[in-house]
Amino acid sequence: EITDPTNPVLIKHISGPNSLWRDVKTYQDFAYAVSEGGSGIQVIKMTNIDNGNVTLVNTVNDVGTSSTHNIAINTDSGYLYRLGGSSNGARIYNLNANPANPQYVSSWNSRYIHDAQIITYASGPYAGREVMFACGGLNGGSSSTGLTIVDVTNKGNMQTLDQVYYSNPGYSHQGWLSEDLNYFFLGDELDEDGSFPSTTHIIDVSDPANASAVDTYTNGNKAVTHNLYTLGDVVFAANYTSGMRIYDA
């Protein structure tokens, strides 16, 4: 409970596998937790959370390895994307019929996916189409690393729109779209290795079928980039050793 952010109160502890890594995303009244330690997708019901009632209602472990690195949900389409874990790309589940019981639909495994953002375009040439912006590569993401843009509208016939590379790649880790959907800001986890200034790669995705790396930005600090997100015209970028930086994009 974080109504008073200076005094957070623990409501419930949901046990899971022992692991250094776990990720959680929410959809409607549910939270979905995954881990590199296995256990598939843990489905946590939060309908009555205001009264302190939070319960683990399902564990979905039906496709491929039980480990998962990240989870992404397109709240517009109601689809959950189970990302990474071993050599997996994206395992896709439909939440629309019953969010408590995600239904497996299909997989995209042309490359390993470390993290992704999935959107449904509301206007323009791609209006109504669902597109995945995936950070990853081959061999667990360690080679041919970059940004893969995939049209996932038809889950039975997903199409790669473009594959984007940038200079001095190490390991494409995570990124996020600008609010106008024209740019993707990407952090590479291994291009600095703590020895070079933290760098954000800027990719023009105004035409997702003809995208290109157009620029980089560095704050000058010798730190490894990790996760970043955007809100309005601002980028919130975190890294391992020099805190969070807020950029005017």
C-alpha positions in Angstrom: 0.0 0.0 0.0 1.7 3.2 -1.2 -1.0 5.8 -0.6 1.6 7.4 1.7 4.8 6.9 -0.4 7.0 7.6 2.6 5.4 4.8 4.6 4.8 1.8 2.3 3.0 -1.1 3.9 3.3 -4.8 2.8 -0.1 -6.3 2.1 0.8 -9.8 0.8 3.8 -11.9 -0.1 3.4 -14.3 -3.0 6.1 -17.0 -2.9 7.9 -17.9 -6.1 11.1 -19.7 -7.3 14.5 -18.7 -6.0 16.0 -16.4 -8.7 18.0 -13.2 -9.1 15.4 -12.0 -11.6 11.6 -11.6 -11.6 9.3 -9.3 -13.6 5.6 -8.4 -13.0 3.1 -6.6 -15.2 -0.6 -5.9 -14.6 -3.8 -6.2 -16.6 -7.3 -5.2 -15.2 -7.4 -6.7 -11.7 -4.6 -9.2 -12.2 -0.8 -9.2 -11.9 1.3 -11.6 -13.9 4.7 -12.6 -12.5 7.5 -14.5 -14.3 11.0 -15.5 -13.3 14.3 -16.9 -14.7 13.9 -19.4 -11.9 10.9 -21.1 -13.6 7.3 -21.5 -12.5 5.9 -20.1 -15.8 3.4 -17.3 -15.3 2.0 -16.8 -11.8 -1.4 -15.1 -12.0 -2.3 -13.0 -9.0 -5.8 -11.7 -8.3 -6.0 -8.2 -6.9 -9.8 -7.5 -7.2 -10.1 -7.1 -3.4 -6.7 -5.6 -2.7 -8.2 -2.6 -0.9 -9.3 -5.0 1.8 -5.9 -6.7 1.9 -7.0 -9.8 -0.1 -4.5 -10.8 -2.8 -4.3 -14.4 -4.0 -2.3 -16.6 -6.3 -5.1 -18.0 -8.5 -3.3 -19.8 -11.3 0.1 -20.9 -12.6 0.5 -21.3 -16.3 3.5 -23.4 -17.4 2.3 -25.0 -20.6 4.7 -24.1 -23.4 8.5 -24.5 -23.6 10.8 -24.0 -20.7 9.4 -22.8 -17.4 11.8 -19.9 -17.1 10.9 -16.5 -18.5 13.0 -13.3 -18.5 10.3 -10.6 -18.9 6.7 -10.1 -19.5 4.9 -7.5 -21.6 1.2 -6.8 -22.0 -0.5 -4.8 -24.7 -3.5 -3.6 -22.7 -5.2 -2.3 -25.9 -5.3 -5.8 -27.5 -5.4 -7.9 -24.3 -2.5 -10.1 -25.3 0.3 -11.1 -22.9 3.9 -11.7 -24.3 6.1 -14.0 -22.3 9.6 -13.0 -23.3 13.0 -14.8 -23.1 13.9 -17.5 -20.7 16.5 -19.9 -22.1 16.5 -19.3 -25.9 12.8 -18.3 -26.2 11.5 -15.3 -28.2 7.9 -14.5 -27.4 5.2 -16.8 -26.2 1.8 -15.1 -26.7 -1.3 -15.5 -24.5 -4.8 -14.2 -24.9 -6.2 -12.5 -21.8 -9.5 -11.4 -23.2 -11.8 -14.3 -22.5 -10.5 -14.9 -18.9 -7.6 -12.9 -17.5 -7.3 -15.4 -14.7 -6.5 -18.2 -17.2 -4.2 -16.9 -20.0 -4.7 -19.0 -23.2 -1.6 -19.8 -25.3 -2.0 -18.6 -28.9 1.3 -18.8 -30.6 5.1 -18.2 -30.4 7.6 -16.0 -32.3 11.1 -17.6 -32.0 13.1 -16.2 -34.9 15.3 -14.5 -32.3 15.8 -14.4 -28.5 13.8 -11.5 -27.0 15.2 -9.9 -23.8 12.4 -7.3 -23.6 9.8 -5.7 -25.8 7.1 -3.1 -26.1 3.9 -4.0 -28.0 1.5 -1.4 -29.2 -1.6 -1.1 -31.3 -1.5 1.8 -33.7 -4.6 4.1 -33.3 -4.0 6.1 -36.5 -1.9 6.4 -39.6 -0.9 3.7 -42.1 -0.7 1.1 -39.4 -4.0 1.9 -37.7 -5.4 -1.2 -36.0 -2.2 -3.2 -36.4 -0.4 -4.6 -33.4 3.4 -4.2 -33.6 6.1 -5.6 -31.3 9.4 -3.7 -30.8 11.7 -6.4 -29.5 15.2 -6.0 -28.1 17.3 -9.1 -28.5 19.4 -11.1 -31.0 20.7 -14.6 -31.8 22.5 -17.0 -29.4 20.6 -15.7 -26.4 20.8 -12.1 -27.6 24.6 -12.0 -27.6 25.1 -11.9 -31.4 23.4 -10.0 -34.2 21.9 -7.9 -31.4 19.5 -5.0 -32.1 15.9 -4.0 -32.5 13.5 -6.3 -34.3 10.1 -4.9 -35.4 7.4 -7.5 -35.9 3.8 -7.1 -37.0 2.0 -9.5 -34.6 -1.6 -8.6 -35.6 -2.2 -12.0 -37.1 -0.8 -14.4 -34.4 -0.8 -17.2 -36.9 1.2 -15.3 -39.5 3.5 -12.8 -37.8 5.7 -10.8 -40.1 9.1 -9.1 -39.4 8.8 -5.5 -40.6 12.5 -4.5 -40.1 15.7 -5.5 -38.3 17.7 -2.5 -37.0 21.3 -2.5 -36.0 23.4 0.3 -34.5 27.1 1.1 -34.0 29.2 -0.7 -31.4 26.6 -3.2 -30.3 27.0 -5.3 -27.2 23.7 -6.7 -26.0 20.3 -5.0 -26.9 18.6 -4.9 -23.5 15.5 -2.7 -23.4 13.9 0.3 -24.8 10.7 2.4 -25.1 8.9 4.4 -27.8 8.5 8.1 -27.8 4.9 9.3 -27.1 4.4 10.2 -30.8 5.7 6.7 -31.8 8.3 8.2 -34.1 11.4 7.1 -32.1 12.6 4.2 -30.1 15.1 4.8 -27.3 17.2 1.7 -26.7 19.7 0.8 -24.0 22.5 -1.7 -24.8 23.6 -3.4 -21.6 27.1 -4.5 -22.8 28.3 -1.7 -25.1 29.7 0.2 -22.1 30.7 -2.5 -19.6 31.3 0.2 -17.1 34.3 1.6 -19.0 32.6 3.9 -21.4 30.0 6.7 -21.1 26.4 5.5 -20.7 24.8 5.6 -24.2 21.2 5.7 -25.4 20.6 4.7 -29.0 17.9 6.6 -30.9 16.1 4.7 -33.6 13.7 6.4 -36.1 10.7 4.1 -36.3 8.2 6.6 -37.8 7.9 4.0 -40.6 8.3 0.7 -38.7 9.0 -1.1 -42.0 11.9 1.2 -42.8 13.5 2.1 -39.4 17.1 3.2 -38.9 19.5 4.2 -36.1 19.8 8.0 -36.3 21.7 9.2 -33.2 23.0 8.5 -29.7 23.0 10.4 -26.5 25.3 10.1 -23.5 25.3 11.7 -20.1 29.0 11.3 -19.9 29.0 9.0 -16.9 30.8 5.6 -17.1 27.9 3.4 -16.3 26.0 0.5 -17.8 22.6 1.4 -19.2 19.7 -0.7 -18.0 16.0 0.3 -18.3 14.3 3.5 -19.6 10.8 4.6 -20.1 9.1 7.7 -21.6 6.3 10.0 -20.4 5.4 12.9 -22.6 8.6 14.4 -24.0 10.7 13.1 -21.2 12.9 10.0 -21.0 13.6 8.4 -17.6 16.8 6.4 -17.9 18.3 4.2 -15.2 21.7 2.5 -15.1 23.7 0.3 -12.8 26.0 2.8 -11.0 25.1 6.4 -11.6 21.5 6.7 -10.7 18.6 7.8 -12.9 18.8 10.5 -15.5 15.8 12.5 -16.9 16.2 13.6 -20.5 14.2 16.2 -22.5 13.6 14.2 -25.7 
